[in-house]
Amino acid sequence: MKSLFFSIVFVLVGFLGFSQEAIIQDSEVFKKSVVDGNISLILPTEITNDDVQKYSKYYTSFFNTSFNEKSHQVTFNMVNNDPKSRRVIIRFLSANGIQFARIGSNALPL
């Protein structure tokens, strides 16, 4: 029984320890960027330009990305700025190991 309990705790701590967040600096600016079709997020420092390029190449029919390695800001330029295309950004973020989007003090699960 103890080993089962410790196994569950170990898995949960590992899951929470490796979960990453994308940061949205200003909710009003973010809302405007969604309408404009140029959505910007700050990615965790562990994510590199190679990671962004590796995963974004699968979604070029939905968006193009540009990544600033200094600030870790990724910008999605939407090909078609519709809800379906914007939902594909969640798949891109998940592929990079991101599970939450932080807006201010709130962390929202993807």
N, C-alpha and C positions, 0 to 999 in steps of 0.2 A: 504494500500500500504506500509506504514511504517513497519507494522508487518511482511509482506512478505519479505521485504528487510532485516530486522533484523534476521528473521529466516534463510534466506540464508546465511547471514554473520556468524551467530552462527554455522551453520552446517559446513561451510568451515573452520572456525577457529578450530572447534573441530576435523575435519578430519586432518588438518595440524598439530595440536598440538599432536595428538596421532600417527602420522606416525613415523615409526622407520626405522633406517638404519643399514645395515650390512656394516662393514668397511673392505676394501681391502687395506692392508698397502702398498704393492709394486706391481705395475702392471706387471713388468717383472717376479717376483717370482710367481705371480698368474698365468700368462700364462704357466710357466713351471709346476706348480702344476696341472693345468688342463690336460696337456699332460701326466703327471705321474699318474693321477688318485687319488691324495691325495690333495684335495682342502681345504684350510683353510680360514676362515672368522672370524672377530671379531663381536660378537653379542652385542646388547644393554645390559646395566647392569640390566634391568628389567627382562631379560630372565634368567631362572634358569636351573639347570641340570634336574630338573623334567620336565620342558617344553620341553627341547631337547629330553629327553627319551620318553615322551608322544607322540610326533609327529613323531619321527624317527622310531618308531616301525612299522609304516604303510609302510615304504619304504625300508625294509631290503632286498628286492629282487633287489634294485637299489644301495643302499649304506649302510654303517655302519658309525656311528658317534662316535666321542670321544669329550668330552667337558671339558675344563679347567675352573673351576669356578672362579679362581683368575683373569685370564686374559680375561675371557669370549670368548675364542677362541674355535670355533668348527672346527673339521676336518672331512671331508667326505672322506671315503675310498670307492672308487667306486667298485662295484662288476663287472660290465661291463662298461668300460670307453668309452661309445659312446654318441653321442649328445642327444639321447632320455633320457638316464639315467641322464645326467647332467641337463636336463631341469626339472627333477623331484625335484631337489634341490630348484627350484623357488617355487614349491608347498609347500615344507617344510618351507621355509622362510616366505611365505604368511600365513601359518597356525600359525606361531609365531608372526604375526602382522607386519612383516617387509615388507616395500613397496619400499625401495630404497637400492641400493648398492652404497657406496661412494668409489670412487677411486681418491685419492688426493682431489682436490677441486670440482670435478664433482660428482653429485648425479644422478645416472641412475635409472629410474623406472624399477621395475621388471615387 
